[in-house]
Amino acid sequence: MFINEAMAQVPNVAPQATVGSTFGSIGMLVVFLVVFYFLVFKPQADQVKKQKAIMEGMKKGDIVVCASGIIGKVVKLHSDQVVLVEISDDVVVRVEKDKIAEIIEKEHYVKLPAKKEK
């Protein structure tokens, strides 16, 4: 009852965008893009740079931590993509270079005790 009367009083004119609202929308978009850049793109780019530096700086004898958490010593740089890592005495595994999470200091590396013969 009252709704029909209220709707009848509203003219059928499309709302016009004002200059202030257009600049406000563009401003909010710019702010969103800047925040998105610093929260997503920049940290990802920094991580890629760090990983590339690890891959290029790896050499024989380095103590590395794989992405899976396995710690070992680089025995040989097999190819551009693969390294041989010794994880225990006479146990050598092939690991892709990009799966090496970090290179740690030799002081932090704990060598496992040798097996005792029975």
N, C-alpha and C positions, 0 to 999 in steps of 0.2 A: 504494500500500500504506500508507505512513505518512500520506499526505494524507487518506485517508478517516477514519483514526482521529483526526486533528487536527480535522477538520471536525465529527466527532461530539461532540467535547468542547465546542464553541462553542454556547451557548444561543441560541435564536431570540428574542432580546429586542431590540427596536429601541433604538438609542442615544438617550438623552434629552439635549436641549440644556440646557446649564447657563447660568446668568445671565451668567457671565463671558464665555462664547463669544458670546452674543448681543450684549452691549455691545461686544465686540471687533470683531464684524462691522459693527456700526453705526458704530463709530469709524473703521474703515478706509474705509467708504463716505464718511463726512464728509471725511476727509483726501483721498480721491480727488477729490471734488467741489471742494474748495478748490484743489487743485493744478490741476485742469482749468480752473477759473475764471481763475486767474492766467496760465495758459499759452495759453488759447484765447480766452475771452470778453473779457477786459480789453484785450489788444493789438488785437483786432478793433474794439472800441468806440473805442479811441484813434485808430485809423486812420480810422474813419468820421468822427469829430469833426474830424480834421485835414483830410480831404477836403472836408467841409462848409464849414469855415472858408476854404479855398482858393476854393471855388466862390462863396461870398458876398462875399469880399473882392476878387475880380477886377475890374479896371477897365481902361479904354482906355489903351494905352501900356505895360502890364505885359509883361515878358518872361517867357514861360512855356515849360515843358518838357512835351511831350505824353507819354503813356504809351508811345508808340512810340519816343521819343527825339528827336523833331523839336523844334527850338527855334525860337521865333518871337515876334513882337510882336503883342499883341492890338490889332486895328484897330477892331473894333466888337463890342459885345455884341448879337448878333442877336436872341436870345430868351432865355427862362429856361433853355433847355437847350443852346443853340448859340452859339459865339463865332466870329468871323472872325479868323484868325491869318495874319499876313504872314510867310512863311518865307524870302522872297527879294524882290528888287525886282520889283514888279508880279505877285507870285505869292501869292495869298491863298487859304487853304483854310478850309473849315468844319470845326470840331472840336466834339464834344460836351463840355460843361463837365466832366462827370465823368471824362473821359479826360485832363484836365490833371493831370499828376503833381505839379508844383510851380511856384511863381513864384520866379524867380531875380532877383538884384540886377542892375541895369543895368551895373555895372562888370564883371560876368562875361560879358556878352553881347559876342560878337565879330561885327561886321557883315561880311558877305562883300564882297570888293572888287568894284567895278563892272566889267561886261564891257567889254572893249576892242573897239572897232569896227575891222574889217579893211578 
